[in-house]
Amino acid sequence: MRKLWGRLTSVNVQKAVWGLDEAGLVYERIDAGGAFGIVSDPAYRALNPNGLVPTLEEDGFVLWESNAILRYLAATCPALGLPEDPRARAHVDQWLDWQATTFTPAMRDAFWQLFRAPEPDRALIAQSLKNTEAQAAILDAHLADRDYVVGDRFAIADIALGCAAHRWLNLPAERVERPALRRWYERIAARPGAAKALGEPIG
Ligand SMILES: N[C@@H](CCC(=O)N[C@@H](CS)C(=O)NCC(=O)O)C(=O)O
């Protein structure tokens, strides 16, 4: 039995859902985190001591950290196979790390202030949008002559960055139009495997 814990409004849960759906795996998703609670329950903490989502559970095997979940799915499911070439794999890792350490953190303040703060801090939003524009420009330039983030096939780097781009492109804010980023996002968001992950309002 395979279970995924986490609410669909979490960008990190979206990555895991997209990975599972692309891989064609059967799983039960249990809403957890945010208003659903559960993440502070001792039983959940025993699975994931961080009290965060997502957590994947497969017959006693437990895995947290959304990009680790994506790497695991890619390692075990041919449909999401990692490239064999070590350099191409390294590029997949590079972009996964960049998503987690750079792109998503840059937009965090804007997202929280726009969706969660009772009195949004406009200066914080402006700074976060400015920081994210700089990262979006990097991704846009990278995608200028590519259909996918690494090589010529869809891979987990597209999933991680696709979920981050989904949030970025749907923030209720003004953005610089980035044609290559937009084209790539629309291409991968149209995949059947993305339907559930990207199907909810971002907030
Ligand atoms: N690095 C972790 C971050 C996980 C994380 O921060 N999850 C957020 C949602 S995106 C969370 O669980 N927040 C608390 C909650 O939803 O209750 C990952 O990539 O899985």
The ligand as an SDF file (V2000), in Angstrom:
LIG
                    3D

 20 19  0  0  0  0  0  0  0  0999 V2000
   12.1080   20.7320    2.0580 N   0  0  0  0  0  0  0  0  0  0  0  0
   10.8060   20.1880    2.2920 C   0  0  0  0  0  0  0  0  0  0  0  0
    9.8770   21.3340    2.6570 C   0  0  0  0  0  0  0  0  0  0  0  0
    8.5090   20.8350    3.0550 C   0  0  0  0  0  0  0  0  0  0  0  0
    7.6190   21.9940    3.4450 C   0  0  0  0  0  0  0  0  0  0  0  0
    8.0980   23.0910    3.7930 O   0  0  0  0  0  0  0  0  0  0  0  0
    6.3120   21.7610    3.3970 N   0  0  0  0  0  0  0  0  0  0  0  0
    5.3700   22.7850    3.7850 C   0  0  0  0  0  0  0  0  0  0  0  0
    4.2940   22.9320    2.7220 C   0  0  0  0  0  0  0  0  0  0  0  0
    4.9600   23.4450    1.1600 S   0  0  0  0  0  0  0  0  0  0  0  0
    4.6820   22.3660    5.0690 C   0  0  0  0  0  0  0  0  0  0  0  0
    4.6190   21.1900    5.3870 O   0  0  0  0  0  0  0  0  0  0  0  0
    4.1620   23.3430    5.8230 N   0  0  0  0  0  0  0  0  0  0  0  0
    3.4470   23.0540    7.0380 C   0  0  0  0  0  0  0  0  0  0  0  0
    2.0270   22.6490    6.8080 C   0  0  0  0  0  0  0  0  0  0  0  0
    1.5700   22.5600    5.6650 O   0  0  0  0  0  0  0  0  0  0  0  0
    1.3430   22.4380    7.8130 O   0  0  0  0  0  0  0  0  0  0  0  0
   10.3200   19.4320    1.0360 C   0  0  0  0  0  0  0  0  0  0  0  0
   10.7470   19.7970   -0.0660 O   0  0  0  0  0  0  0  0  0  0  0  0
    9.5330   18.4700    1.1550 O   0  0  0  0  0  0  0  0  0  0  0  0
  1  2  1  0
  2  3  1  0
  2 18  1  0
  3  4  1  0
  4  5  1  0
  5  6  2  0
  5  7  1  0
  7  8  1  0
  8  9  1  0
  8 11  1  0
  9 10  1  0
 11 12  2  0
 11 13  1  0
 13 14  1  0
 14 15  1  0
 15 16  2  0
 15 17  1  0
 18 19  2  0
 18 20  1  0
M  END
$$$$
